[in-house]
Amino acid sequence: MKTVLLAALLYLTPNVSSNDNNTVYISKGSSAYAYHMKKSCRTLKRCNEEGHVMAITLAKAKEMGRKPCKVCYN
Ligand SMILES: [Zn+2]
């Protein structure tokens, strides 16, 4: 019985936190404040060219105080 419960928990857990485990993209620039859903976001274009874009998890982006990009998340 215990095994069944554990299996159910393992099965359910990823769904609960899946959002925060999503990959988002941020610019490493100090003035950057947003995280992006798409690496091809037009507001990230310049950063992409300079190689300053970094892929991280949504949870980490929130932890850093980043806000959702208005272009990606509208
Ligand atoms: Zn964006």
N, CA, C, O and the ligand as a Tripos MOL2 file, in Angstrom:
@<TRIPOS>MOLECULE
protein
  297   295    75     0     0
PROTEIN
NO_CHARGES

@<TRIPOS>ATOM
      1 N           0.8360   -1.2070    0.0000 N.3       1 MET1
      2 CA          0.0000    0.0000    0.0000 C.3       1 MET1
      3 C           0.8700    1.2560    0.0000 C.2       1 MET1
      4 O           0.6010    2.2140   -0.7250 O.2       1 MET1
      5 N           1.9080    1.2340    0.8180 N.am      2 LYS2
      6 CA          2.8170    2.3720    0.9070 C.3       2 LYS2
      7 C           3.4800    2.6470   -0.4480 C.2       2 LYS2
      8 O           3.6690    3.7910   -0.8610 O.2       2 LYS2
      9 N           3.8220    1.5490   -1.1120 N.am      3 THR3
     10 CA          4.4780    1.6670   -2.4200 C.3       3 THR3
     11 C           3.5670    2.3560   -3.4310 C.2       3 THR3
     12 O           4.0100    3.1650   -4.2450 O.2       3 THR3
     13 N           2.2910    2.0150   -3.3560 N.am      4 VAL4
     14 CA          1.3210    2.6080   -4.2830 C.3       4 VAL4
     15 C           1.2250    4.1090   -4.0550 C.2       4 VAL4
     16 O           1.1970    4.8910   -5.0060 O.2       4 VAL4
     17 N           1.1770    4.5010   -2.8020 N.am      5 LEU5
     18 CA          1.0890    5.9240   -2.4660 C.3       5 LEU5
     19 C           2.3120    6.6890   -2.9580 C.2       5 LEU5
     20 O           2.2020    7.7860   -3.5060 O.2       5 LEU5
     21 N           3.4580    6.0970   -2.7530 N.am      6 LEU6
     22 CA          4.7070    6.7140   -3.1650 C.3       6 LEU6
     23 C           4.7440    6.8830   -4.6850 C.2       6 LEU6
     24 O           5.1680    7.9160   -5.2030 O.2       6 LEU6
     25 N           4.2940    5.8520   -5.3750 N.am      7 ALA7
     26 CA          4.2650    5.8980   -6.8360 C.3       7 ALA7
     27 C           3.3280    7.0030   -7.3140 C.2       7 ALA7
     28 O           3.6090    7.7000   -8.2890 O.2       7 ALA7
     29 N           2.2120    7.1470   -6.6090 N.am      8 ALA8
     30 CA          1.2400    8.1760   -6.9690 C.3       8 ALA8
     31 C           1.8370    9.5610   -6.7520 C.2       8 ALA8
     32 O           1.6230   10.4670   -7.5570 O.2       8 ALA8
     33 N           2.5740    9.7210   -5.6790 N.am      9 LEU9
     34 CA          3.2100   10.9980   -5.3690 C.3       9 LEU9
     35 C           4.2500   11.3520   -6.4280 C.2       9 LEU9
     36 O           4.3090   12.4870   -6.9020 O.2       9 LEU9
     37 N           5.0530   10.3820   -6.7870 N.am     10 LEU10
     38 CA          6.0940   10.6130   -7.7870 C.3      10 LEU10
     39 C           5.4710   10.9620   -9.1290 C.2      10 LEU10
     40 O           6.0220   11.7320   -9.9160 O.2      10 LEU10
     41 N           4.3140   10.3760   -9.3620 N.am     11 TYR11
     42 CA          3.6330   10.6210  -10.6260 C.3      11 TYR11
     43 C           3.0400   12.0290  -10.6450 C.2      11 TYR11
     44 O           3.0610   12.7020  -11.6750 O.2      11 TYR11
     45 N           2.5120   12.4710   -9.5080 N.am     12 LEU12
     46 CA          1.8160   13.7600   -9.4430 C.3      12 LEU12
     47 C           2.7530   14.9550   -9.2900 C.2      12 LEU12
     48 O           2.4800   16.0330   -9.8180 O.2      12 LEU12
     49 N           3.8350   14.7660   -8.5820 N.am     13 THR13
     50 CA          4.7190   15.8810   -8.2560 C.3      13 THR13
     51 C           5.2020   16.7020   -9.4570 C.2      13 THR13
     52 O           5.1630   17.9320   -9.4070 O.2      13 THR13
     53 N           5.6520   16.0560  -10.5270 N.am     14 PRO14
     54 CA          6.1540   16.8610  -11.6640 C.3      14 PRO14
     55 C           5.1040   17.8070  -12.2240 C.2      14 PRO14
     56 O           5.4370   18.8900  -12.7040 O.2      14 PRO14
     57 N           3.8330   17.4040  -12.1660 N.am     15 ASN15
     58 CA          2.7650   18.2520  -12.6960 C.3      15 ASN15
     59 C           2.5750   19.5050  -11.8510 C.2      15 ASN15
     60 O           2.2670   20.5730  -12.3800 O.2      15 ASN15
     61 N           2.7560   19.3800  -10.5650 N.am     16 VAL16
     62 CA          2.5540   20.5020   -9.6530 C.3      16 VAL16
     63 C           3.5850   21.5980   -9.9140 C.2      16 VAL16
     64 O           3.2530   22.7840   -9.9300 O.2      16 VAL16
     65 N           4.8380   21.1910  -10.1170 N.am     17 SER17
     66 CA          5.9080   22.1780  -10.2420 C.3      17 SER17
     67 C           6.3960   22.3660  -11.6730 C.2      17 SER17
     68 O           7.4080   23.0290  -11.9000 O.2      17 SER17
     69 N           5.6920   21.7920  -12.6330 N.am     18 SER18
     70 CA          6.1800   21.8270  -14.0170 C.3      18 SER18
     71 C           6.3670   23.2520  -14.5290 C.2      18 SER18
     72 O           7.2900   23.5260  -15.2970 O.2      18 SER18
     73 N           5.4880   24.1560  -14.1010 N.am     19 ASN19
     74 CA          5.5870   25.5330  -14.5570 C.3      19 ASN19
     75 C           6.9330   26.1630  -14.2110 C.2      19 ASN19
     76 O           7.5840   26.7750  -15.0580 O.2      19 ASN19
     77 N           7.3320   26.0040  -12.9700 N.am     20 ASP20
     78 CA          8.5580   26.6310  -12.5190 C.3      20 ASP20
     79 C           9.8050   25.9460  -13.0740 C.2      20 ASP20
     80 O          10.9070   26.4920  -13.0090 O.2      20 ASP20
     81 N           9.6170   24.7520  -13.6160 N.am     21 ASN21
     82 CA         10.7670   24.0620  -14.2140 C.3      21 ASN21
     83 C          10.9090   24.3610  -15.6980 C.2      21 ASN21
     84 O          11.8360   23.8910  -16.3570 O.2      21 ASN21
     85 N           9.9640   25.1590  -16.2140 N.am     22 ASN22
     86 CA         10.0590   25.5430  -17.6170 C.3      22 ASN22
     87 C          11.3460   26.3190  -17.8650 C.2      22 ASN22
     88 O          11.8230   27.0460  -16.9940 O.2      22 ASN22
     89 N          11.8930   26.1590  -19.0440 N.am     23 THR23
     90 CA         13.0710   26.9300  -19.3980 C.3      23 THR23
     91 C          12.6560   28.3040  -19.9010 C.2      23 THR23
     92 O          11.7750   28.4270  -20.7520 O.2      23 THR23
     93 N          13.2920   29.3240  -19.3720 N.am     24 VAL24
     94 CA         13.0740   30.6810  -19.8660 C.3      24 VAL24
     95 C          14.4430   31.2670  -20.2170 C.2      24 VAL24
     96 O          15.4790   30.6870  -19.8900 O.2      24 VAL24
     97 N          14.4330   32.3920  -20.8690 N.am     25 TYR25
     98 CA         15.6890   32.9980  -21.3140 C.3      25 TYR25
     99 C          15.8380   34.3860  -20.7240 C.2      25 TYR25
    100 O          14.8900   35.1700  -20.6960 O.2      25 TYR25
    101 N          17.0080   34.6720  -20.2650 N.am     26 ILE26
    102 CA         17.2670   36.0080  -19.7180 C.3      26 ILE26
    103 C          18.5200   36.5880  -20.3640 C.2      26 ILE26
    104 O          19.3890   35.8690  -20.8580 O.2      26 ILE26
    105 N          18.5770   37.9060  -20.3400 N.am     27 SER27
    106 CA         19.7970   38.5790  -20.7520 C.3      27 SER27
    107 C          20.6470   38.7610  -19.5100 C.2      27 SER27
    108 O          20.1400   39.0960  -18.4390 O.2      27 SER27
    109 N          21.9190   38.5420  -19.6580 N.am     28 LYS28
    110 CA         22.8180   38.6790  -18.5130 C.3      28 LYS28
    111 C          23.1440   40.1350  -18.1940 C.2      28 LYS28
    112 O          23.7890   40.4240  -17.1860 O.2      28 LYS28
    113 N          22.6980   41.0520  -19.0540 N.am     29 GLY29
    114 CA         22.9560   42.4770  -18.8290 C.3      29 GLY29
    115 C          22.3970   42.9590  -17.5070 C.2      29 GLY29
    116 O          21.3460   42.4900  -17.0710 O.2      29 GLY29
    117 N          23.0870   43.8940  -16.8610 N.am     30 SER30
    118 CA         22.6820   44.3420  -15.5250 C.3      30 SER30
    119 C          21.3760   45.1170  -15.5490 C.2      30 SER30
    120 O          20.6670   45.1630  -14.5440 O.2      30 SER30
    121 N          21.0470   45.7310  -16.6900 N.am     31 SER31
    122 CA         19.8220   46.5200  -16.7620 C.3      31 SER31
    123 C          18.6140   45.6700  -17.1390 C.2      31 SER31
    124 O          17.4840   46.1590  -17.1420 O.2      31 SER31
    125 N          18.8500   44.4000  -17.4550 N.am     32 ALA32
    126 CA         17.7490   43.5220  -17.8520 C.3      32 ALA32
    127 C          16.8850   43.2010  -16.6460 C.2      32 ALA32
    128 O          17.3930   42.9740  -15.5480 O.2      32 ALA32
    129 N          15.5830   43.1850  -16.8550 N.am     33 TYR33
    130 CA         14.6660   42.9270  -15.7350 C.3      33 TYR33
    131 C          13.7090   41.7880  -16.0210 C.2      33 TYR33
    132 O          13.0140   41.3200  -15.1190 O.2      33 TYR33
    133 N          13.6640   41.3310  -17.2760 N.am     34 ALA34
    134 CA         12.6280   40.3770  -17.6710 C.3      34 ALA34
    135 C          13.1840   38.9920  -17.9980 C.2      34 ALA34
    136 O          14.3700   38.8170  -18.2780 O.2      34 ALA34
    137 N          12.2880   38.0330  -17.9500 N.am     35 TYR35
    138 CA         12.6230   36.7060  -18.4880 C.3      35 TYR35
    139 C          11.7110   36.4310  -19.6700 C.2      35 TYR35
    140 O          10.5860   36.9280  -19.7330 O.2      35 TYR35
    141 N          12.2020   35.6430  -20.5950 N.am     36 HIS36
    142 CA         11.5110   35.4400  -21.8570 C.3      36 HIS36
    143 C          11.1490   33.9800  -22.0960 C.2      36 HIS36
    144 O          11.8930   33.0710  -21.7270 O.2      36 HIS36
    145 N           9.9990   33.7760  -22.7160 N.am     37 MET37
    146 CA          9.5310   32.4450  -23.0530 C.3      37 MET37
    147 C          10.2730   31.9390  -24.2900 C.2      37 MET37
    148 O          10.5620   30.7490  -24.4150 O.2      37 MET37
    149 N          10.5710   32.8560  -25.1860 N.am     38 LYS38
    150 CA         11.2190   32.4760  -26.4380 C.3      38 LYS38
    151 C          12.5960   33.1170  -26.5470 C.2      38 LYS38
    152 O          12.7820   34.2990  -26.2580 O.2      38 LYS38
    153 N          13.5440   32.3080  -26.9690 N.am     39 LYS39
    154 CA         14.8890   32.8470  -27.1540 C.3      39 LYS39
    155 C          14.9200   33.8060  -28.3460 C.2      39 LYS39
    156 O          15.7950   34.6650  -28.4540 O.2      39 LYS39
    157 N          13.9440   33.6330  -29.2300 N.am     40 SER40
    158 CA         13.8900   34.4640  -30.4350 C.3      40 SER40
    159 C          13.1100   35.7500  -30.2150 C.2      40 SER40
    160 O          12.8500   36.4890  -31.1640 O.2      40 SER40
    161 N          12.7340   36.0220  -28.9750 N.am     41 CYS41
    162 CA         11.9920   37.2540  -28.6590 C.3      41 CYS41
    163 C          12.7210   38.4690  -29.2370 C.2      41 CYS41
    164 O          13.9440   38.5780  -29.1500 O.2      41 CYS41
    165 N          11.9460   39.3740  -29.8260 N.am     42 ARG42
    166 CA         12.6030   40.5130  -30.4890 C.3      42 ARG42
    167 C          13.3170   41.4460  -29.5120 C.2      42 ARG42
    168 O          14.2810   42.1170  -29.8810 O.2      42 ARG42
    169 N          12.8470   41.4870  -28.2760 N.am     43 THR43
    170 CA         13.5350   42.3480  -27.3100 C.3      43 THR43
    171 C          14.8560   41.7350  -26.8500 C.2      43 THR43
    172 O          15.6750   42.4040  -26.2200 O.2      43 THR43
    173 N          15.0520   40.4630  -27.1710 N.am     44 LEU44
    174 CA         16.3040   39.7910  -26.8070 C.3      44 LEU44
    175 C          17.2980   39.7710  -27.9650 C.2      44 LEU44
    176 O          18.4300   39.3080  -27.8240 O.2      44 LEU44
    177 N          16.8540   40.2800  -29.1060 N.am     45 LYS45
    178 CA         17.6540   40.1440  -30.3210 C.3      45 LYS45
    179 C          19.0880   40.6570  -30.1590 C.2      45 LYS45
    180 O          20.0520   39.9820  -30.5210 O.2      45 LYS45
    181 N          19.2030   41.8610  -29.6090 N.am     46 ARG46
    182 CA         20.5270   42.4620  -29.4550 C.3      46 ARG46
    183 C          21.4040   41.6150  -28.5180 C.2      46 ARG46
    184 O          22.5910   41.4040  -28.7700 O.2      46 ARG46
    185 N          20.7830   41.1390  -27.4300 N.am     47 CYS47
    186 CA         21.5100   40.3240  -26.4540 C.3      47 CYS47
    187 C          21.9620   39.0120  -27.0780 C.2      47 CYS47
    188 O          23.0530   38.5160  -26.7980 O.2      47 CYS47
    189 N          21.0990   38.4570  -27.9340 N.am     48 ASN48
    190 CA         21.4460   37.2190  -28.6270 C.3      48 ASN48
    191 C          22.6970   37.4010  -29.4710 C.2      48 ASN48
    192 O          23.5980   36.5620  -29.4770 O.2      48 ASN48
    193 N          22.7260   38.5250  -30.1850 N.am     49 GLU49
    194 CA         23.8580   38.8040  -31.0640 C.3      49 GLU49
    195 C          25.1530   38.9330  -30.2770 C.2      49 GLU49
    196 O          26.2320   38.5770  -30.7510 O.2      49 GLU49
    197 N          25.0170   39.4540  -29.0610 N.am     50 GLU50
    198 CA         26.2050   39.6430  -28.2310 C.3      50 GLU50
    199 C          26.5350   38.4130  -27.3800 C.2      50 GLU50
    200 O          27.5140   38.4020  -26.6350 O.2      50 GLU50
    201 N          25.6960   37.3780  -27.5080 N.am     51 GLY51
    202 CA         25.9320   36.1460  -26.7580 C.3      51 GLY51
    203 C          25.6600   36.2800  -25.2820 C.2      51 GLY51
    204 O          26.2630   35.5820  -24.4660 O.2      51 GLY51
    205 N          24.7550   37.1730  -24.9330 N.am     52 HIS52
    206 CA         24.4690   37.4300  -23.5190 C.3      52 HIS52
    207 C          23.2130   36.7470  -23.0120 C.2      52 HIS52
    208 O          22.7940   36.9810  -21.8780 O.2      52 HIS52
    209 N          22.6080   35.9070  -23.8370 N.am     53 VAL53
    210 CA         21.3780   35.2540  -23.4230 C.3      53 VAL53
    211 C          21.6830   33.9300  -22.7280 C.2      53 VAL53
    212 O          22.5130   33.1410  -23.1790 O.2      53 VAL53
    213 N          20.9890   33.7170  -21.6260 N.am     54 MET54
    214 CA         21.2250   32.5310  -20.8180 C.3      54 MET54
    215 C          19.9020   31.8040  -20.5980 C.2      54 MET54
    216 O          18.8860   32.4450  -20.3290 O.2      54 MET54
    217 N          19.9010   30.4860  -20.7060 N.am     55 ALA55
    218 CA         18.6970   29.6900  -20.4360 C.3      55 ALA55
    219 C          18.7090   29.2490  -18.9770 C.2      55 ALA55
    220 O          19.6860   28.6630  -18.5090 O.2      55 ALA55
    221 N          17.6310   29.5280  -18.2630 N.am     56 ILE56
    222 CA         17.5050   29.1070  -16.8660 C.3      56 ILE56
    223 C          16.0770   28.6380  -16.6140 C.2      56 ILE56
    224 O          15.2240   28.7580  -17.4940 O.2      56 ILE56
    225 N          15.8100   28.1120  -15.4400 N.am     57 THR57
    226 CA         14.4360   27.7020  -15.1340 C.3      57 THR57
    227 C          13.6360   28.9120  -14.6850 C.2      57 THR57
    228 O          14.1830   29.9000  -14.1960 O.2      57 THR57
    229 N          12.3270   28.8080  -14.8640 N.am     58 LEU58
    230 CA         11.4280   29.8840  -14.4660 C.3      58 LEU58
    231 C          11.5700   30.1730  -12.9760 C.2      58 LEU58
    232 O          11.5550   31.3320  -12.5610 O.2      58 LEU58
    233 N          11.7070   29.1320  -12.1810 N.am     59 ALA59
    234 CA         11.8600   29.2970  -10.7350 C.3      59 ALA59
    235 C          13.0670   30.1740  -10.4170 C.2      59 ALA59
    236 O          12.9980   31.0570   -9.5620 O.2      59 ALA59
    237 N          14.1570   29.9240  -11.1060 N.am     60 LYS60
    238 CA         15.3890   30.6760  -10.8820 C.3      60 LYS60
    239 C          15.2220   32.1400  -11.3100 C.2      60 LYS60
    240 O          15.7000   33.0560  -10.6410 O.2      60 LYS60
    241 N          14.5330   32.3350  -12.4390 N.am     61 ALA61
    242 CA         14.2950   33.7010  -12.9230 C.3      61 ALA61
    243 C          13.4860   34.5030  -11.9130 C.2      61 ALA61
    244 O          13.7680   35.6760  -11.6670 O.2      61 ALA61
    245 N          12.4810   33.8630  -11.3330 N.am     62 LYS62
    246 CA         11.6440   34.5320  -10.3280 C.3      62 LYS62
    247 C          12.4710   34.8530   -9.0930 C.2      62 LYS62
    248 O          12.3330   35.9140   -8.4840 O.2      62 LYS62
    249 N          13.3280   33.9130   -8.7440 N.am     63 GLU63
    250 CA         14.1970   34.0860   -7.5830 C.3      63 GLU63
    251 C          15.0990   35.3000   -7.7710 C.2      63 GLU63
    252 O          15.4280   35.9970   -6.8110 O.2      63 GLU63
    253 N          15.4940   35.5450   -9.0130 N.am     64 MET64
    254 CA         16.3620   36.6750   -9.3310 C.3      64 MET64
    255 C          15.5750   37.9730   -9.4400 C.2      64 MET64
    256 O          16.1510   39.0350   -9.6770 O.2      64 MET64
    257 N          14.2520   37.8910   -9.2660 N.am     65 GLY65
    258 CA         13.4230   39.0840   -9.3140 C.3      65 GLY65
    259 C          13.0570   39.5350  -10.7140 C.2      65 GLY65
    260 O          12.6350   40.6730  -10.9180 O.2      65 GLY65
    261 N          13.2220   38.6270  -11.6920 N.am     66 ARG66
    262 CA         12.8630   38.9910  -13.0630 C.3      66 ARG66
    263 C          11.3530   38.9600  -13.2400 C.2      66 ARG66
    264 O          10.6430   38.1970  -12.5850 O.2      66 ARG66
    265 N          10.8830   39.8140  -14.1450 N.am     67 LYS67
    266 CA          9.4560   39.8720  -14.4530 C.3      67 LYS67
    267 C           9.2220   39.2810  -15.8390 C.2      67 LYS67
    268 O          10.1160   39.2870  -16.6850 O.2      67 LYS67
    269 N           7.9950   38.7640  -16.0670 N.am     68 PRO68
    270 CA          7.7180   38.2180  -17.3970 C.3      68 PRO68
    271 C           7.7850   39.2930  -18.4760 C.2      68 PRO68
    272 O           7.2770   40.3990  -18.2910 O.2      68 PRO68
    273 N           8.4070   38.9670  -19.5940 N.am     69 CYS69
    274 CA          8.5340   39.9030  -20.7070 C.3      69 CYS69
    275 C           7.1520   40.2190  -21.2710 C.2      69 CYS69
    276 O           6.3320   39.3200  -21.4550 O.2      69 CYS69
    277 N           6.8970   41.4950  -21.5460 N.am     70 LYS70
    278 CA          5.5780   41.9020  -22.0380 C.3      70 LYS70
    279 C           5.3290   41.4090  -23.4590 C.2      70 LYS70
    280 O           4.1780   41.2600  -23.8700 O.2      70 LYS70
    281 N           6.3850   41.1580  -24.2020 N.am     71 VAL71
    282 CA          6.2290   40.6930  -25.5760 C.3      71 VAL71
    283 C           5.9320   39.1820  -25.5940 C.2      71 VAL71
    284 O           5.0460   38.7290  -26.3180 O.2      71 VAL71
    285 N           6.6690   38.4240  -24.8070 N.am     72 CYS72
    286 CA          6.4900   36.9670  -24.7620 C.3      72 CYS72
    287 C           5.2040   36.5690  -24.0670 C.2      72 CYS72
    288 O           4.4940   35.6770  -24.5310 O.2      72 CYS72
    289 N           4.9020   37.2230  -22.9630 N.am     73 TYR73
    290 CA          3.7500   36.8430  -22.1390 C.3      73 TYR73
    291 C           2.6420   37.8770  -22.2450 C.2      73 TYR73
    292 O           2.3330   38.5440  -21.2580 O.2      73 TYR73
    293 N           2.0480   38.0240  -23.3970 N.am     74 ASN74
    294 CA          0.9420   38.9790  -23.4940 C.3      74 ASN74
    295 C          -0.3730   38.2930  -23.7770 C.2      74 ASN74
    296 O          -1.4040   38.9570  -23.8880 O.2      74 ASN74
    297 ZN         10.4350   38.4590  -24.5300 Zn       75 ZN75
@<TRIPOS>BOND
     1     1     2 1
     2     2     3 1
     3     3     4 2
     4     3     5 am
     5     5     6 1
     6     6     7 1
     7     7     8 2
     8     7     9 am
     9     9    10 1
    10    10    11 1
    11    11    12 2
    12    11    13 am
    13    13    14 1
    14    14    15 1
    15    15    16 2
    16    15    17 am
    17    17    18 1
    18    18    19 1
    19    19    20 2
    20    19    21 am
    21    21    22 1
    22    22    23 1
    23    23    24 2
    24    23    25 am
    25    25    26 1
    26    26    27 1
    27    27    28 2
    28    27    29 am
    29    29    30 1
    30    30    31 1
    31    31    32 2
    32    31    33 am
    33    33    34 1
    34    34    35 1
    35    35    36 2
    36    35    37 am
    37    37    38 1
    38    38    39 1
    39    39    40 2
    40    39    41 am
    41    41    42 1
    42    42    43 1
    43    43    44 2
    44    43    45 am
    45    45    46 1
    46    46    47 1
    47    47    48 2
    48    47    49 am
    49    49    50 1
    50    50    51 1
    51    51    52 2
    52    51    53 am
    53    53    54 1
    54    54    55 1
    55    55    56 2
    56    55    57 am
    57    57    58 1
    58    58    59 1
    59    59    60 2
    60    59    61 am
    61    61    62 1
    62    62    63 1
    63    63    64 2
    64    63    65 am
    65    65    66 1
    66    66    67 1
    67    67    68 2
    68    67    69 am
    69    69    70 1
    70    70    71 1
    71    71    72 2
    72    71    73 am
    73    73    74 1
    74    74    75 1
    75    75    76 2
    76    75    77 am
    77    77    78 1
    78    78    79 1
    79    79    80 2
    80    79    81 am
    81    81    82 1
    82    82    83 1
    83    83    84 2
    84    83    85 am
    85    85    86 1
    86    86    87 1
    87    87    88 2
    88    87    89 am
    89    89    90 1
    90    90    91 1
    91    91    92 2
    92    91    93 am
    93    93    94 1
    94    94    95 1
    95    95    96 2
    96    95    97 am
    97    97    98 1
    98    98    99 1
    99    99   100 2
   100    99   101 am
   101   101   102 1
   102   102   103 1
   103   103   104 2
   104   103   105 am
   105   105   106 1
   106   106   107 1
   107   107   108 2
   108   107   109 am
   109   109   110 1
   110   110   111 1
   111   111   112 2
   112   111   113 am
   113   113   114 1
   114   114   115 1
   115   115   116 2
   116   115   117 am
   117   117   118 1
   118   118   119 1
   119   119   120 2
   120   119   121 am
   121   121   122 1
   122   122   123 1
   123   123   124 2
   124   123   125 am
   125   125   126 1
   126   126   127 1
   127   127   128 2
   128   127   129 am
   129   129   130 1
   130   130   131 1
   131   131   132 2
   132   131   133 am
   133   133   134 1
   134   134   135 1
   135   135   136 2
   136   135   137 am
   137   137   138 1
   138   138   139 1
   139   139   140 2
   140   139   141 am
   141   141   142 1
   142   142   143 1
   143   143   144 2
   144   143   145 am
   145   145   146 1
   146   146   147 1
   147   147   148 2
   148   147   149 am
   149   149   150 1
   150   150   151 1
   151   151   152 2
   152   151   153 am
   153   153   154 1
   154   154   155 1
   155   155   156 2
   156   155   157 am
   157   157   158 1
   158   158   159 1
   159   159   160 2
   160   159   161 am
   161   161   162 1
   162   162   163 1
   163   163   164 2
   164   163   165 am
   165   165   166 1
   166   166   167 1
   167   167   168 2
   168   167   169 am
   169   169   170 1
   170   170   171 1
   171   171   172 2
   172   171   173 am
   173   173   174 1
   174   174   175 1
   175   175   176 2
   176   175   177 am
   177   177   178 1
   178   178   179 1
   179   179   180 2
   180   179   181 am
   181   181   182 1
   182   182   183 1
   183   183   184 2
   184   183   185 am
   185   185   186 1
   186   186   187 1
   187   187   188 2
   188   187   189 am
   189   189   190 1
   190   190   191 1
   191   191   192 2
   192   191   193 am
   193   193   194 1
   194   194   195 1
   195   195   196 2
   196   195   197 am
   197   197   198 1
   198   198   199 1
   199   199   200 2
   200   199   201 am
   201   201   202 1
   202   202   203 1
   203   203   204 2
   204   203   205 am
   205   205   206 1
   206   206   207 1
   207   207   208 2
   208   207   209 am
   209   209   210 1
   210   210   211 1
   211   211   212 2
   212   211   213 am
   213   213   214 1
   214   214   215 1
   215   215   216 2
   216   215   217 am
   217   217   218 1
   218   218   219 1
   219   219   220 2
   220   219   221 am
   221   221   222 1
   222   222   223 1
   223   223   224 2
   224   223   225 am
   225   225   226 1
   226   226   227 1
   227   227   228 2
   228   227   229 am
   229   229   230 1
   230   230   231 1
   231   231   232 2
   232   231   233 am
   233   233   234 1
   234   234   235 1
   235   235   236 2
   236   235   237 am
   237   237   238 1
   238   238   239 1
   239   239   240 2
   240   239   241 am
   241   241   242 1
   242   242   243 1
   243   243   244 2
   244   243   245 am
   245   245   246 1
   246   246   247 1
   247   247   248 2
   248   247   249 am
   249   249   250 1
   250   250   251 1
   251   251   252 2
   252   251   253 am
   253   253   254 1
   254   254   255 1
   255   255   256 2
   256   255   257 am
   257   257   258 1
   258   258   259 1
   259   259   260 2
   260   259   261 am
   261   261   262 1
   262   262   263 1
   263   263   264 2
   264   263   265 am
   265   265   266 1
   266   266   267 1
   267   267   268 2
   268   267   269 am
   269   269   270 1
   270   270   271 1
   271   271   272 2
   272   271   273 am
   273   273   274 1
   274   274   275 1
   275   275   276 2
   276   275   277 am
   277   277   278 1
   278   278   279 1
   279   279   280 2
   280   279   281 am
   281   281   282 1
   282   282   283 1
   283   283   284 2
   284   283   285 am
   285   285   286 1
   286   286   287 1
   287   287   288 2
   288   287   289 am
   289   289   290 1
   290   290   291 1
   291   291   292 2
   292   291   293 am
   293   293   294 1
   294   294   295 1
   295   295   296 2
@<TRIPOS>SUBSTRUCTURE
     1 MET1         2 RESIDUE 1 A MET
     2 LYS2         6 RESIDUE 1 A LYS
     3 THR3        10 RESIDUE 1 A THR
     4 VAL4        14 RESIDUE 1 A VAL
     5 LEU5        18 RESIDUE 1 A LEU
     6 LEU6        22 RESIDUE 1 A LEU
     7 ALA7        26 RESIDUE 1 A ALA
     8 ALA8        30 RESIDUE 1 A ALA
     9 LEU9        34 RESIDUE 1 A LEU
    10 LEU10       38 RESIDUE 1 A LEU
    11 TYR11       42 RESIDUE 1 A TYR
    12 LEU12       46 RESIDUE 1 A LEU
    13 THR13       50 RESIDUE 1 A THR
    14 PRO14       54 RESIDUE 1 A PRO
    15 ASN15       58 RESIDUE 1 A ASN
    16 VAL16       62 RESIDUE 1 A VAL
    17 SER17       66 RESIDUE 1 A SER
    18 SER18       70 RESIDUE 1 A SER
    19 ASN19       74 RESIDUE 1 A ASN
    20 ASP20       78 RESIDUE 1 A ASP
    21 ASN21       82 RESIDUE 1 A ASN
    22 ASN22       86 RESIDUE 1 A ASN
    23 THR23       90 RESIDUE 1 A THR
    24 VAL24       94 RESIDUE 1 A VAL
    25 TYR25       98 RESIDUE 1 A TYR
    26 ILE26      102 RESIDUE 1 A ILE
    27 SER27      106 RESIDUE 1 A SER
    28 LYS28      110 RESIDUE 1 A LYS
    29 GLY29      114 RESIDUE 1 A GLY
    30 SER30      118 RESIDUE 1 A SER
    31 SER31      122 RESIDUE 1 A SER
    32 ALA32      126 RESIDUE 1 A ALA
    33 TYR33      130 RESIDUE 1 A TYR
    34 ALA34      134 RESIDUE 1 A ALA
    35 TYR35      138 RESIDUE 1 A TYR
    36 HIS36      142 RESIDUE 1 A HIS
    37 MET37      146 RESIDUE 1 A MET
    38 LYS38      150 RESIDUE 1 A LYS
    39 LYS39      154 RESIDUE 1 A LYS
    40 SER40      158 RESIDUE 1 A SER
    41 CYS41      162 RESIDUE 1 A CYS
    42 ARG42      166 RESIDUE 1 A ARG
    43 THR43      170 RESIDUE 1 A THR
    44 LEU44      174 RESIDUE 1 A LEU
    45 LYS45      178 RESIDUE 1 A LYS
    46 ARG46      182 RESIDUE 1 A ARG
    47 CYS47      186 RESIDUE 1 A CYS
    48 ASN48      190 RESIDUE 1 A ASN
    49 GLU49      194 RESIDUE 1 A GLU
    50 GLU50      198 RESIDUE 1 A GLU
    51 GLY51      202 RESIDUE 1 A GLY
    52 HIS52      206 RESIDUE 1 A HIS
    53 VAL53      210 RESIDUE 1 A VAL
    54 MET54      214 RESIDUE 1 A MET
    55 ALA55      218 RESIDUE 1 A ALA
    56 ILE56      222 RESIDUE 1 A ILE
    57 THR57      226 RESIDUE 1 A THR
    58 LEU58      230 RESIDUE 1 A LEU
    59 ALA59      234 RESIDUE 1 A ALA
    60 LYS60      238 RESIDUE 1 A LYS
    61 ALA61      242 RESIDUE 1 A ALA
    62 LYS62      246 RESIDUE 1 A LYS
    63 GLU63      250 RESIDUE 1 A GLU
    64 MET64      254 RESIDUE 1 A MET
    65 GLY65      258 RESIDUE 1 A GLY
    66 ARG66      262 RESIDUE 1 A ARG
    67 LYS67      266 RESIDUE 1 A LYS
    68 PRO68      270 RESIDUE 1 A PRO
    69 CYS69      274 RESIDUE 1 A CYS
    70 LYS70      278 RESIDUE 1 A LYS
    71 VAL71      282 RESIDUE 1 A VAL
    72 CYS72      286 RESIDUE 1 A CYS
    73 TYR73      290 RESIDUE 1 A TYR
    74 ASN74      294 RESIDUE 1 A ASN
    75 ZN75       297 GROUP 0 **** ****
